[in-house]
Amino acid sequence: MKFKNILIVVKDIERAMRFYHDVFGFELVCDNGGNMILTEGLVLQEEKYWRKFLGKEIIPENNSCELYFEEYDIEHFIRTLESYYPEVKYVNRLMTHSWGQKVIRFYDPDGNLIEVGTPISQGEK
């Protein structure tokens, strides 16, 4: 068995695509109308279809999971994020953990939690 993708639910798929392209550089791989596969294995699923599949309401900012990214130049990343999306809603602004890793947490436009931190492992660039 092979793990393939992570799917997140979004209200406006075009807006979400722009966000993930502007902030993380993701590109569209496949557009299935209400379901977009992006580079790096991220899948955007339009909320109306996901609600129909589940028969349940979607709860933004539920904080039950997060997308985690690593970035060496986190200050540059933050400047890029704020230049494209000055209205971004932070969970925490740039902070440094006791083990030395710098991180920020924020929500995408649909309330999906994102963490960006400096790399934990040494030697990877």
N, C-alpha and C positions, 0 to 999 in steps of 0.2 A: 504494500500500500504506500502511496505517496501523497503527502499533504500538498494541495495545489494553491488554494486561495484563502483570503479572508474577505468577507462580505460585510459592508456597512450599509445601513439604511439612510437614505437622504430624501428630503422633500423635493428639491429641485436638482435634477441630475446634471443639467448643464452648468448650473452655478457650482455644484460640487466638483465637477470636472475641471472648471477654471481654477478653483481653489487648490486642488491637488496638483495641477500643472504649475500654477504661479508659485506656490510655496515649496513644493517638493520636486518639481520637474517631471512628474509622471506624464506619460503619453498614453493616448488611447490605443488599445490593441484590438478591441472588438466592441461594436455597439449593437446590442440585441434589442434595442427599443425598450427603454425602462431598466436595462441592465447593461452596464459598461464594465468591461475588463480593462484595467490599466496596467502599465508596466509595473514591475515589482510584485505582481499578484494581487493587487487591491481591486476589489469588485465593488462597484456602486450599484445599489438596488433602489429603485424608486419606491418611496414609502407606500404609495397606493397599492402597488403589486404585493409588497411584503405583507401589508395588513390583510390583503385578500388571502394570501397563502396561509397565514397564521390564524386569521379570524380574531386577532387581538389588536389593541391599540399599541402604538409605538411610543416609548417614553424617552424623549431626548434628555441629555445630561443625567442619565441614570447611574453613571460612574461604576458600572459593573465590569468594564474592560477598557483598555486603551490601546492605541496604536503607538508603538515605541520606535523612535528613530535615534540614531547617533550622528553627531556632527562635531568635527574638530573645532571649527570656527563658529561657535555658538553665538557669539556677539554679532557676527555678520548675518547669520541666519535670522536673528531677532530683528535686525534692521530691515532685512528683506520682508519678513512677515509683516512688520508694522507699516512698511511703505505700501504694500499691496492691500493689507487688511487692518487699518488702524483701529477698527471697531472690534477686533478680536477680544473674546472674553477669556481672561486668564483664570486658571485655578490657582497657580502660583507663578509669579514672575521669576526671573533668573535667581536661583539660589544655589548654594553649594552644600552637598551632603557631607557628613562627618568623614567619609572616605575619600573626599576630594572631587567627586563628580559634580559638574555643574548641570542643572536641569531647569527646564520650564515645562509647565503643563497648561494647556489651553484647549478650548473646544473648537471644532470646525464649525462652519455655519449651521450645521444640523444637530449640534450637541454631542458629537462623537468626541471622546476624550483623546487627546494626543499628548505624548511626552516626547521631548527632544532633549537629549543629554549628550555630554561629551563622552567619548568611548570609555568603556570600563576596562576592556582588555588592552594590553600593551602590544605594540608592534603592528597594529592593523591601521593601514591608511588607504 
